[in-house]
Amino acid sequence: MLGRVRLASFVVFCAAALTAVSAADAAPSAACTPRHTSTGGHAAIAYCGPATATIAIGGHTYLFRHGTCIRSATVDALQISLGTLVRGARGNGGRSFVSLLIAQSPSESEAFEGDWGGHQLFGDSVIAQNSSLLSHGSFVSVLGSSFSGSWNCHGPILSGP
C-alpha cells in the first residue's frame, strides 16, 4: 500500500512537471507530453519519449520503451517513467510500465514499480546505481525483490519543480 501511495505522489509530480514544462515551451522538440487515457475503465497515463530501461529479474530480461526523464530541482533526482500506468487495475491492466527515481548521493534511489504482461515484476524497492551520471547508467536492487537493470534517457532531460 505504501508503494502505491508513493507511486501516486510520484505520478502527480511527473504530470505537474510535464505540464509546467509544456506550458513554458521549454521542452526540446524531441520531448512529448504523456497522454491521459483509459484502459478497461481505469484512468491511465501513457508516457512517451525516447527514454528506455531494461530490467533483469528471475532469469528474464524486459525492455521498457517510450519514457520521459525529468530532473527535479526540488529533490535533486531524475524521475523516469516508461510505458503506461493504469491506475487501480490489477496487473496494471496488462500494460508494461516501470517507474524509477535516480537520486544524487547520499540519497537513496528507488524503483517504484515494474509491470509486464499483466504481472507485477516488483514493487517499491531501493536500488543502488553505479554511476553519478543522470542521463544513463545501471542499478541493482538492495531492498525488496532481487533484480538489476539500466536506463538511458536518449536525449532530453526535462526540468521539473
C-alpha positions as CSV (number, residue, x, y, z in Angstrom):
1,M,0.0,0.0,0.0
2,L,2.8,2.4,0.9
3,G,4.4,1.8,-2.5
4,R,1.1,2.7,-4.3
5,V,0.8,5.9,-2.3
6,R,4.4,6.9,-3.1
7,L,3.8,5.9,-6.7
8,A,0.7,8.0,-6.9
9,S,2.6,11.0,-5.4
10,F,5.4,10.4,-8.0
11,V,2.9,10.3,-10.9
12,V,1.2,13.5,-9.7
13,F,4.6,15.2,-9.5
14,C,5.6,14.0,-13.0
15,A,2.3,15.2,-14.5
16,A,2.7,18.6,-12.9
17,A,6.3,18.8,-14.0
18,L,5.4,18.0,-17.6
19,T,2.6,20.4,-17.6
20,A,4.8,23.1,-16.3
21,V,7.5,22.4,-19.0
22,S,4.9,22.3,-21.8
23,A,3.3,25.5,-20.6
24,A,6.6,27.3,-20.6
25,D,7.6,25.9,-24.0
26,A,10.9,24.9,-22.5
27,A,10.9,21.3,-23.7
28,P,13.1,20.3,-26.6
29,S,11.4,19.2,-29.8
30,A,12.0,15.5,-29.0
31,A,10.1,15.8,-25.8
32,C,6.4,15.0,-25.6
33,T,3.5,15.2,-23.1
34,P,2.1,12.0,-21.6
35,R,-1.4,11.1,-22.9
36,H,-4.2,10.7,-20.4
37,T,-6.4,7.8,-21.5
38,S,-8.3,4.9,-20.0
39,T,-7.9,1.1,-20.2
40,G,-10.6,-1.3,-19.1
41,G,-12.4,1.6,-17.4
42,H,-9.4,2.7,-15.4
43,A,-7.6,6.0,-15.8
44,A,-4.2,5.6,-17.4
45,I,-1.2,7.7,-18.3
46,A,0.7,6.7,-21.5
47,Y,4.2,8.1,-21.2
48,C,6.2,8.9,-24.3
49,G,9.6,9.9,-25.4
50,P,13.0,8.4,-26.2
51,A,13.9,7.0,-22.8
52,T,14.4,3.3,-22.3
53,A,15.1,0.9,-19.4
54,T,16.0,-2.7,-19.2
55,I,15.1,-4.9,-16.1
56,A,16.6,-8.3,-15.5
57,I,14.6,-10.4,-13.0
58,G,14.1,-14.1,-12.4
59,G,16.1,-15.1,-15.4
60,H,14.2,-12.9,-17.8
61,T,15.1,-9.5,-19.4
62,Y,12.4,-6.9,-20.1
63,L,12.9,-3.8,-22.3
64,F,10.7,-0.8,-21.5
65,R,10.4,2.0,-24.1
66,H,8.5,5.3,-24.6
67,G,9.7,7.1,-21.5
68,T,10.3,10.5,-20.1
69,C,13.2,11.7,-17.9
70,I,12.5,14.7,-15.6
71,R,15.2,16.3,-13.5
72,S,13.7,17.6,-10.2
73,A,15.5,20.6,-8.7
74,T,13.4,20.1,-5.5
75,V,14.6,16.6,-4.7
76,D,17.8,16.7,-6.8
77,A,16.9,13.5,-8.6
78,L,15.9,12.1,-12.0
79,Q,12.4,10.7,-12.4
80,I,11.9,8.2,-15.2
81,S,8.5,6.9,-16.3
82,L,8.2,4.4,-19.1
83,G,5.2,2.7,-20.7
84,T,1.6,3.1,-19.5
85,L,0.5,3.3,-15.9
86,V,-3.1,2.1,-15.4
87,R,-4.4,3.3,-12.0
88,G,-6.1,0.8,-9.8
89,A,-6.0,-2.0,-12.4
90,R,-4.8,-5.5,-11.4
91,G,-1.6,-6.3,-13.2
92,N,-1.5,-2.7,-14.5
93,G,-4.3,-3.6,-16.9
94,G,-1.8,-5.8,-18.9
95,R,0.3,-2.8,-19.9
96,S,4.0,-2.5,-19.4
97,F,5.2,0.2,-17.0
98,V,8.3,1.0,-14.9
99,S,9.0,3.9,-12.7
100,L,12.5,4.9,-11.4
101,L,13.8,7.6,-9.2
102,I,17.6,8.1,-9.6
103,A,18.8,10.2,-6.7
104,Q,22.1,12.0,-6.1
105,S,24.2,10.5,-3.4
106,P,23.8,10.3,-0.4
107,S,20.0,10.0,-1.0
108,E,18.5,6.6,-1.9
109,S,17.3,5.8,-5.4
110,E,14.1,3.8,-5.9
111,A,12.3,1.6,-8.4
112,F,8.6,2.3,-7.6
113,E,7.0,-0.4,-9.7
114,G,7.6,-2.6,-12.7
115,D,4.8,-4.3,-14.6
116,W,4.9,-6.6,-17.7
117,G,2.2,-8.8,-19.4
118,G,-0.3,-8.4,-16.6
119,H,2.1,-9.2,-13.8
120,Q,3.9,-7.0,-11.4
121,L,7.6,-7.7,-11.7
122,F,8.5,-5.8,-8.5
123,G,7.0,-3.3,-6.1
124,D,8.6,-0.4,-4.3
125,S,12.4,-1.2,-4.0
126,V,15.5,0.6,-3.0
127,I,18.1,0.5,-5.8
128,A,21.8,1.5,-6.0
129,Q,23.1,2.9,-9.2
130,N,26.7,2.5,-10.5
131,S,27.1,6.0,-11.9
132,S,26.8,9.6,-10.9
133,L,25.5,10.4,-14.4
134,L,21.8,11.0,-14.6
135,S,21.4,10.5,-18.4
136,H,22.2,6.8,-18.3
137,G,23.5,4.1,-16.0
138,S,22.8,0.8,-14.4
139,F,21.5,-0.3,-11.0
140,V,20.8,-3.3,-8.7
141,S,18.1,-3.7,-6.1
142,V,19.3,-3.6,-2.5
143,L,16.0,-3.8,-0.6
144,G,12.9,-5.6,-2.0
145,S,12.8,-8.0,-4.9
146,S,16.2,-9.1,-6.4
147,F,16.7,-7.5,-9.9
148,S,19.1,-5.3,-11.9
149,G,18.7,-3.0,-14.8
150,S,19.8,0.0,-16.7
151,W,18.3,3.3,-18.0
152,N,19.0,5.7,-20.8
153,C,17.3,9.0,-21.4
154,H,18.5,9.1,-25.1
155,G,18.4,12.8,-25.2
156,P,16.3,15.4,-23.5
157,I,16.0,15.6,-19.7
158,L,13.2,17.8,-18.9
159,S,13.3,20.3,-15.9
160,G,10.7,19.9,-13.2
161,P,9.9,21.6,-10.0
